[in-house]
């Protein structure tokens, strides 16, 4: 029944006669229930307040009068117009996923209920309850789709319509992922990890580690949840900001007192005080000393002695991937080596299901590489890939480079060598004064230059069912003749698509939302290993001769979706290495980790409800 109940802030607006301003009642920590009355009519009930201010309001949802306003549902806000007189219920501070489930159930039940005539109770029949929580979605509710008349359709209206996407069952989490989500909902601070592609679903379903993170973000109240990542691109993938931007203490290398003063600035302090749940993605690249500094700042600014000032931490990443960026004379310190790590993190969990790569041989090879092992068999298999074709249907393999300078030079030269006219596409940014900030967090640049025959890569999911996903490779085969001159791209999946402008929304300083409209394309003759994190590439060419960090070879190799789509040049077994301290950390983690089913049992629905009461 959880879809029929919503806990949030509710504002009820009821119109007054004579054109007066509507009466508005705001209820914080309200409970909004979807049920039925004694006549089996859908009813929306709003209960909130305490003491003399407590109130319970009920509205019968007549199918031809209900209107939903869901444009900002992803931010935890929506409105329901509940009657012909214009009364409406404004919902805010909702966990976005819970809000979507609630709205979906409301749409379906109102549409289904309108087809049933109200049943009047018989004279000697036991009177039905005045209000009962509505039943879950049933098959008959889903029949309210194309081809069925809805109330009001004869007048050209479309009230409470069920969008096509909501008629499909949502993608399911694995048992391990459910355990992680359950622990988060129970209020525990958690670190979850796994190899590249572990814990993710099949690519064509459009799910993965980012999918799990988005489910976590969607299950928490948005006004007190902050999603961050160690890099701008990773932050953009989860709709958040960088950890450094959230913290507001610069590099964190200043003395603690100075960092606290920086965090006490009005805009920054507001975030620290409002934050109840802090999500950090790609934790491997966060320096342990910076983590300790953040923990001390959190306690000082929030004036609370609990670890991290009482903020729940949801941390994700793989310490066997790229380490923190340090100067040549500095010692690398991972976050798990931070003094505050153990007291801040309640649960460490490693996801073990590998679903990005379906080739078992390749999965086994990557598992060895991840742990820094390079057996004779692994060496033989990787050296054999040098003979793989680097071109299919005019689409070349993307070369992964260890240094970003090599990437820029390669892409610029290859584009210049192509004949024909250069087509330039300038981005439309919401704030031209903050271009550098947008550049750091957006996966595409402010200026995209293309030619006929340019090798390109998608930087956003466009149509998962057709294989048009982030990282899909293609070649420009033409430009439309209209004024915009948009490019046509033939992709390796066999689809030729006209690529239109897409929009990215990122969080800037003080929580301001910034946006960029640009083609979701980037030149793909080469890309840096750092920029490739989180991507799955169709065809990859790698030179490992200049690998300089532990985990760098593994990150590069694991970008490929299959061994057949991988070509390794000048392979040297010495390039494969893992940090001994990280290996020891993972051995201890596995030794103490509870099975997923035990975690699922531990963090039950009762724990989840208790957690929401606390918040």
N, C-alpha and C positions, 0 to 999 in steps of 0.2 A: 504493500500500500504506500510505499515511500514516495512514489510519483505523485500521489494525490495530496501530499502535504509539503508545504514550503515554509521555511523559517527565514524571515527577512524583515526589512523595514517596509511598512505599507502605509500609503497615504490615500485616504478615501475622499473623493471630491463629489459632492452632491449639489446639483443646481438649486437655486432658490428662486421663487417667483418674483416677477417684476424686474427681471434683468439684473438683479443684484449679483455680486461676485459669489461664486459657489462656496458652500461651507466645506472647509478642509479639515480633516482630522488625521494626524500623523501618529502611527503606532510603531514604536521601535521594538525590536525583538518580537514581532508579531508572528502568529501562526496562521497561515492561509490554507484552508482545506477545501477540497473539491468533493462534493457529496450529492446526495439526492434527498428530496423531501418526501412526504407521505404520498404524493402523487407521482413519484418516480421522475420528477423534473430535476435536471442538473442545477445545483446550487453552489455558489461561491460564498464561503464563510470566512470572515476576517476577525480574529480575536487578538487583543493586545492590551497593553497598559496594566496597571496594578492599582489596587485599592479603589479609591473613588473614581479614578480615571479609567478603570477597566471597562472594556466595551466589547461586545460581540455583534457584528453586523453581517447580515445574510442577504444575498441577492440571487433571485431566480434567473437562470441563464436561458432566456428565450432565444432560440436559434437564429431568428431573423434580426435580432437586435445586438448580438454580441460582436464586438470588433476587437481584434488583437493588434497591438502595436509592438513589433518585435525587432525593430531595427538595431537596438542596442542590447539584445539578449546576450551577446557574447561578452558584454561588460557587466552582466548581472542586473540589467534594468529592462522593464517591460511595462505595458499598460493594458488593462482590460476594460473596455467600455461595456458595462453590464446591463444597460437598459435603454429603452427608447428615449428617456428623459435626459440622457447625456451623462448620467452618473458613471464614474470610472474609478478603478482601483489601480494606483500606481505602485509598482513593485520595484524595490532597489536593494542593493547590498545582498543580492542572492548569489549563491554558488551557481555559476553559469550552466553547468551540466544539469543540476537539479532544476533550474528554471526551465531549461529546454524540455526536460522530461515532463514537467508540470504543464507547460503550454501545449505540448504534443497531446497529452491525455485530455486536456481541456478541449482542444480542437476536435479530437475524435469523439468524445462523449457528447459534446454539444451537437455535432453534425449527426451522430447516430441517434441521439435522443429526440431530435426534431422529427425523425421519421416515425416515432412511436406516439400514438395518442395517449395522453395522460390517463392512467388507470385509476378510476375512483373506487375507494374501498366499499365493499358490500356491507349491508346493514348490520349483520351479525358477525362479521369478520373481526378478528382481533386487530385493533388499530395499529398500523405500521408506525415505526419510529419517525419522529418529526425530521430527523436528520441522520443519515448514515453515510459513512465515507464511501466514495464511489469505487466500483470494482476496477481491477486492472484492465488494460486493453485486451479486447477479445476479437476473434476473427470477424464477427459481424460489424465491429467498429471500423475495421480496415476496409470494408466494402465501400466506404464513402469516398470513392475515387472517381476517375474519369468515367463518364457514361451514366452516372447517377445524378439525379436532380437534387440540388440542395435547397433549403429554404431560402426564398428570396431570389432564386435564379430567374424566375419568370419576369422579374423586374430588372434584370441585368446586374444584380448585386452578387457578391461572392462572400457572404459572411462565414467566419470560422472555417475557412477552407483548409484542408489538410495538404501541405506541400508534398510533392512527390518524394523528396528525399526522406521525409518522415514516415513514409509507408514502408521503408526498408528497415529491417532490424539493425541496430547499431553493431559495429564490430566488437567482438568480445575480447576481453583480456585473458591471458593465460593464467594458470593457478599462481605462478610466481608473481605476475604483475598484480593480480588481485590481492595477494598478500602485502605487497608494497603499498597499494592504495588503501587497504584496510589499516595498516600501521599509521599512514599519514592521517587518515580520518580519526584515528584514536588519539591523535595529539602527540605521538612520539616523534622525536627527531631521528631521522633515518638517513643513512648513506646507502644507496644501491648502485651496483656496479655490474660489469659484465664485459665480455669481449665485443668487438665491433660486430653489430648485427645480433648479438645475443639478447633474448627477451623481446625481440621484434617479430612481427608477423610477416607474411608474404608481402613482397613489395607491391604487388598489384592490388592489395587491399588498402594500400596507402597508410599503413601503420608501422610503427617502430618505436625506438626509444623516445623520439619526439612525440609520438602518439601517446605514450604512457605519461610523459610530462604534461602534455596538454590535458589529459584526463585528470591529472592531479590538480593542475591549475583550475580546471573547470569544477572541481569538487570543493573548492575553498571559497569563502566570501571574498570578492575582488577588492573591496575597500580596505582590507587588512592583509592582503596577500601581495607579495612583491616577487616577481620572477626575474632572475638575473642569470648571467653567465660570465665566464672568464673572458670571452671574446665577443665583439659586437655582432658578428655573423651568427654565432650560436644563440645569442640573446634574441636576435631577430626571428630565429626559427620558433622560439617559444613565446613570442610576443612580449618580450621584456626589455630590460636594459642591462648594461654591463654592471658587474658587481662594484667596480670602482665608481661608476656614476651614482649608484645608489648610496654607497658609503659616504661619498663627499669628503674624503680625507686625502685626496690625491694619490700618490704612490704608496702612502702609508709608511714611508721611511723617516718621516719627521718624528721627534720625541712624542711620547704618548700624550702629554699635556697639550701639545700643539694640535695633535690629531683630534682630541676631544673638543678643542675650541673650534676647529673647522666643522666638526659634526654638530656643534651647537648653533650654527648659523640658522636663521629662521626656516628657510626652505628645506634644508637637510634635516634638521631636528624634527620637523613635522613627520617626515617619512619614518625616522627611527621610532618615534612614539606610536605611530599608527600601525606599524608592522607587527603582526602576530605570527605570520608564516613567511619565511624567507626561503625561496628556491634558488639553488646555485647549480647551474649546469657546467659541464666540462671542468670539473673541480681539479683535474690533474694539473692544469696550468695555473692554478692559484698557489702562490707561495705560502708556505707554512707560517712564516713570520708575519705576513700580512693577515692571515687568518687569526693569529693570536692578537694582533692589534685590533682587528674588528671586534673580537669578543670582549676585549677590555673597554673599547669605545661604547659598545652596546650597553654594558652594565652601567657605565658612567652617565651616558645621556639619558637612559631610561630610569636611572636611579633605582635599580633592582639588582639584588645580589645573585639571582639565579644565573646559571650558565647562559651566555649570550643575552643577558637581560630578560630572560623569559621568552625569547622568540623561538618558535618551533623551526628547526632547520630541515629542509628536504634537499639533500645533496646527491648529485648524480655525476658519474664519470668513470673513467677507467685509468687508474694510475699507471698501467702498463702502456698507455699511449703517450702523448707528448707531455714532457715535464714542464715545470715553471721556467719562464725565460729569465736567465740570470746572466750577470756579467762574467767574464772569463775568470776573474779571481774570486768569485763568490761560490759558496757551497750551496748546492741545490737542497732545499728543504721542502718536502711534500707536506700537504695538509695533515695527513695522518700522523706526521711527526710533530705537529704543533702541540704545545703543552696543554692547550685547552680542548683538543680533539676528543679525548676519551670522556671528559665530563659533559661535553655538548651532544655527543651522538649516542643515542640509546640502542639503535639497531644497525648492524652492518649486514647487508644481504647481497649475495652475488647471483645474478640471473644466469642460468646455465643453458637455456634453450636457444639454439642458433637457428635463425630463420631467414636472414638476408641471403646467405649462400645456400643453395640446395644441393650442391655438389659435395658429397661426403668426403671425397678425397681432398678437396680444397679446404673444407672445414677442418679436417685433421691437420693439414699442413699449416693453416693459420694458427691453430691452437699451439703447435710447436713453436712457431715464430714468435707468438705473443709472449711465451715464457723464455724467450732468448735461446731456444734450442735450434740448432741447425745440423740435423743428421745428414748422413750421406744421401739418404733417400730424398729428403727435403731439397738438398742442393741439386740433385739430379733433376727433380721435377721443375725447379725454378729455372735451371739452365736450359732445359728443353723449351721453355716458353719463348726463348729468343728467336725461334724459328716460326712463331705464330705470325700470321698476317697482320700488318698494321693498318690495313685499309679494307673496308667492306662497303660496297655500293657508294664509293666516293667519300665515305666518312672515315677519317683517320682516327687512330687511337690518341687519346689525350696523354701528353707526357707530364708526369708528376715530377716536380723539381724540389730540391731541398732549399733553394734560395729564391726569394721573390724577384730579385734582379734578373735571374735567368728567365723567369716567366714573362716579365714585361718585354725583354729584348726579343724573345722567341715570338711572341704574339705580334709585336709591332712589325718585325721583319717579314713574317709570313703574310701579313695583311698587305704590306707594301708591295710584295712580289706578285700579288694577284693583279691581273689586268682589270680595267674597268673603273667605273666611277665609285667614289666613296659615298656611302649614304650615312649621314650623321643624325643621331637621335638624341636630343637634349631632354634631360629629366625635368619634370615639374615638381619642385620641392615646396613644401608648405612654408618654410622659413629659410630664405636664401642666406640669412646671416649665420645659420647653423649648418652649413653645407658639410663642414669637416666632421661634425658629429654624425650627420646622416650617412656620410661616406663610410664611417667606421662601423656602422651597425647594419647598413643595407647591403645585401649580397650583390647588387648591381651598381655600376658607377653612374655618375651624373651625365656622362657622355659615352654613348655607345656608337662605335664606327664599324660599319659592315660593308662588305663587297660581295658580289656574286661569287660563290665558291668558298666563302668564309666558313671555317670550322667553328661551330658554336655549341653551347651547352645551355640547357634550360636551368634557370635559377629559381624555379617555383613549380609546384604541382599545378598543372592545368587540367588534365583529364587522366586520372589514375587508371581508369579502366582500359584506356588505350595505350598506356605506357608513357604518357607525357608527364613525367615526374621530374622532380628536382634532380639534376645530374644526367638527364637523358641527352644523348649526343645526336647531333645532326649537322647538316650542311645547308647553307643558304642557296636556294635554287631560283630565286626570283624576287621581284618587288612589285607590289600592286601599282597600278598606273594612276591611282587617285592621288589627291594632294598630299596625304600623309606618307605615301610610299612605303607602307608596312612590308616587312620581309616575309617571304614564304620559305619555310624550312622543311627539308625532308629528314625525318628522324630514322634512327637505326631500327626502331620498332616497326617501320614500314608506313608510318603515317606522314603525310605532307600537310602542314598546317600553316595558316596565316597567323602570325604572332602579333597580338595586339598589346597595347599598353596595359600594365598591371599596377596595382597599388600596394605599397608596403607601409604599414603603420608601426612606428617605434616610439618608445618612451624616452623623452628627453629630460633635461634637468627640471627638478621640482614637479615631476609627474606630467609635464606637458607632452601631449601626443604630437609627434612630428610625422610627416608622410612624404613619400616619394612616388611619383608615377613615372614609370620607365618600362622599356621592353624587358621582359624577363630572360634576357640573353646575355651571355658573356663569351668572349673569344675563348676557344678551347683547344688550340694547338698545345697549350701548356697551362698548368695551374700549380700553385705551390701546395706542398703536403699540408701545411698549416691550414690553408683555405679549403682543403678537401675534406676536413673533418666533418663527419655527419653526412657525407655524400655517398651514393652508390653509383658507380660509373659503368657504362656498358662496355667500353673498351679502353684499356689503360696501358700506357707504355712507361716504364720506370727505369731510371738510372740511379743505382744506389751507391755509386762510387764516392759521392760527397756527403753521405750520411754522417751527421756529427752528434746526434743525440740518441739516447736509449729510447726505444719504442718508435723511432721515426720510420724505420723500415717496415715495422708491423702496420703502422697507420697507413702507409702508402699501399702495401699489398692488400690490405683488407678493404680498400675502396672498390676493388673489382667485385663484380657480382658472380664471376665464375673463373675457373682456371683457363678456360678457352678464350676469355676476353682479356687475358693478361699477357703482357710481353715484358720480360725483365732483361735489360741490357747489362753487360759487364757485371754480372752478379759476383759478389764477394761474401763468403760466409761471415767474415768479420763485421759486416754491416748489421748483422742480426745480434742484438744484445738487449737485455732487460736489466733494470736496476736491481741489485741484490736486496736492498731495503724494501722495495716494493714486493718482490717475490716472498720475502719473509712475512710481510703484512698480509698478503693473500693466503698464505699457508695458515696463519693464525685465524683469519676470518673464516675459512672453510671448516676449521676444527671446531669452532664455536657456533656456527650457523644452524639455526633451527630449520627443519623442513618446511616448505611452503604451506603444507596443509596444517601444520601445527600453528604457524603464524596466523593463518586464516581463522582458525578456531579461537586463538587468543584474542584477536582484535575483532570482536563480534559487533553486531549492530548496537548492542547496549553501550559498548564503549564509545561508539561513534556519537550516539545521542548525548552521552555525558559530556563529550568534548565540545559539542555545539553549545551546551548549557554554559560551559566555562567561558566560551567566547562571547 
